[in-house]
Amino acid sequence: MRFASLGSGSQGNALVVEAGGTRVLLDCGFSVRDAGSRLARAGLSPADLAGIVVTHEHADHADGVFALACRFGIPVWLTHGTLAATRETNGEVGAECRVHFVSPGEEFALGDLVIQPFTVPHDAREPVQYVIGDGARRLGVLTDAGSSTAHIEASLSGCDALVLECNHDLGMLMNGEYPPALKARVASRLGHLDNAASAAILAALDRRRLRHVIAAHLSQKNNTPELARAALAAALDCAPEWVSVATQDEGFDWREM
């Protein structure tokens, strides 16, 4: 099993996970052309994808989902709330698109992968995040959550790899150029995780199997890779260099599990 990011941040997000002969894209906040070039960088094409799994309807995660899915005949998995919110923003989904619904807490199989959606606090219609595994290894993904819950921590405990949101440094956010309303939204319990909150989640998990930790969804204005690494490394009691960072332009290359 392996995974790679095609890009992570407010301008677009997508993560690809592979096990056996199955490759799944988690979110697509990029245009069809951009997604295709980013997949090619990872040695893939849209035709290689068995499905697209969606976390929520916000543009940086979902704007390219149905354009890519309909163009290449890729089935999509998402919650009822996410589809409803997407329809309100972008109109009806084309009849040629195959849509499957996920229910938080109910895992489902997609080829060689087992996918477990779990609920998160975020200002979207019915947002979820995912743990994806192949029966032997588990990847936990948590971005776009404003705060932690016991359910989040239970879902992510025991994973072999984590992609964990470190959206902002709270001091940089509050002293930065965002208007007050946007600062309040980002820092709210339905907004985004700051470095300290992400480190606290990491410290609360069962980390005995953990081999990869990636800081993701960093704000380009309110965070730095050095601050995100330092926060997560302190929770892990490791050197900051051991923690990787997903970037907006490059994401990160394949990681083997």
JOQUI-V218874 format. One record per pair of residues at least 6 apart in sequence whose C-alpha atoms are under 8 Angstrom apart, sorted by the first residue. I is the first residue (numbers start at 1). GAP is how many residues later the second one is. Records with the same first field share a line. If there is no record, write none. Layout:
I: GAP, GAP
This chain:
1: 16, 17, 18, 19, 132, 133, 136, 255, 256
2: 15, 16, 17, 252, 253, 254, 255
3: 12, 13, 14, 15, 250, 251, 252, 253
4: 11, 12, 13, 38, 247, 248, 249, 250, 251
5: 8, 9, 10, 11, 241, 245, 246, 247, 248, 249
6: 7, 8, 9, 10, 29, 32, 33, 36, 243, 244, 245, 246
7: 6, 7, 8, 239, 240, 241, 242, 243, 244, 245
8: 6, 208, 209, 210, 238, 239, 240, 241, 243
9: 51, 207, 208, 209, 210, 211, 238, 239
10: 50, 207, 208, 209, 238
11: 18, 49, 237
12: 16, 17, 18, 47, 48, 49, 236
13: 14, 15, 16, 17, 47, 48, 204, 235
14: 11, 12, 13, 14, 15, 16, 47
15: 10, 11, 12, 13
16: 7, 8, 9, 10
17: 6, 7, 8, 9
18: 6, 95
19: 93, 94, 115
20: 92
21: 90, 91
22: 27, 28, 88, 89, 90, 91
23: 25, 26, 27, 28
24: 25, 26, 27, 28, 29
25: 24, 26, 27, 28
26: 26, 27, 28, 29
27: 25, 26, 27, 28, 34, 35, 38
28: 7, 24, 26, 32, 33, 34, 35, 36, 37
29: 30, 31, 32, 33, 34, 35, 36
30: 30, 31, 33, 34
31: 32, 33, 36, 37
32: 32, 35, 36
35: 29
36: 9, 10
39: 6, 7
42: 211, 212
46: 22, 26
47: 25, 27
49: 25
50: 24, 25, 60, 61
51: 23, 24, 25, 26, 59
52: 13, 17, 22, 23, 24, 25
53: 23, 24, 25
54: 7, 8, 11, 22, 23, 24
55: 6, 23, 27, 72, 73, 74, 75
56: 6, 22, 23, 26, 68, 69, 70, 71, 72
57: 6, 25, 26, 28, 29, 67, 68, 70
58: 66
65: 11
66: 10, 27, 31
68: 6
69: 6, 7, 28
70: 24, 26, 27
73: 23, 24, 25
74: 23, 24
75: 22, 23, 24, 25
76: 21, 22, 23, 24
77: 22, 23, 24, 25
78: 21, 22, 23, 24
79: 22, 23, 24, 47, 48, 49
80: 21, 22, 46
81: 44, 45, 46
82: 42, 43, 44, 45
85: 40
87: 6
102: 15
103: 14
104: 12, 13, 14, 15, 24
105: 11, 12, 13, 14
106: 10, 11
107: 7, 8, 9, 10
108: 6, 7, 8
109: 6
112: 22
113: 19, 20, 21, 22
114: 18, 19, 20, 21
115: 15, 16, 17, 18
116: 14, 15, 16
117: 11, 12, 13, 14
118: 10, 11, 12, 13, 33, 34, 37
119: 7, 8, 9, 10, 32, 33
120: 7, 8, 9, 25, 28, 29, 32
121: 6, 24, 25, 26, 27, 68, 69, 70
122: 22, 23, 24, 67, 68, 69, 70
123: 67, 68
129: 12, 13, 14
130: 10, 11, 12
131: 7, 8, 9, 10, 24, 25
132: 6, 7, 8
133: 6
137: 22, 23, 120
138: 20, 21, 22, 23
139: 20, 21, 22, 23, 24
140: 15, 16, 19, 20, 21, 22, 23
141: 21, 22, 23
142: 20, 21, 22, 23
143: 20, 21, 22, 49, 50, 73, 74
144: 21, 47, 48, 49
145: 20, 44, 45, 46, 47, 48
146: 40, 41, 42, 43, 44, 45, 46, 47
147: 41, 42, 43, 44, 45, 46, 50
148: 49, 53
153: 48, 51, 52
154: 51
156: 6, 49
157: 48, 49, 50
158: 47, 48, 49, 50, 51, 52
159: 47, 48, 50, 51
160: 49, 50, 51, 52, 97
161: 49, 50, 51, 52, 96
162: 48, 50, 51, 52
163: 50, 51, 52, 53
164: 34, 49, 50, 51, 52
165: 27, 28, 29, 33, 50, 51, 52, 53
166: 27, 28, 29, 32, 49, 50, 51, 52, 62
167: 25, 26, 27, 28, 49, 50, 51, 52, 55, 56
168: 24, 25, 26, 27, 50, 51, 54, 55
169: 25, 26, 27, 53, 54, 58, 59
170: 17, 24, 25, 52
172: 50, 51
173: 10, 49, 50
174: 9
176: 45, 46
185: 6
186: 6
187: 6, 7
195: 32, 33, 36, 37
196: 35
198: 34
199: 32, 33, 35, 36
200: 35
202: 30, 33, 34
203: 32, 33
211: 46
212: 31
213: 29, 30, 31
214: 29, 30, 31, 32
215: 13, 14, 17, 28, 29, 30, 31
216: 29, 30, 31
217: 29, 30, 31
218: 6, 7, 28, 29
225: 20
226: 14
229: 11, 12, 14, 15, 16
230: 10
232: 8, 11
233: 6, 7, 9, 10
234: 6
245: 6, 7
246: 6
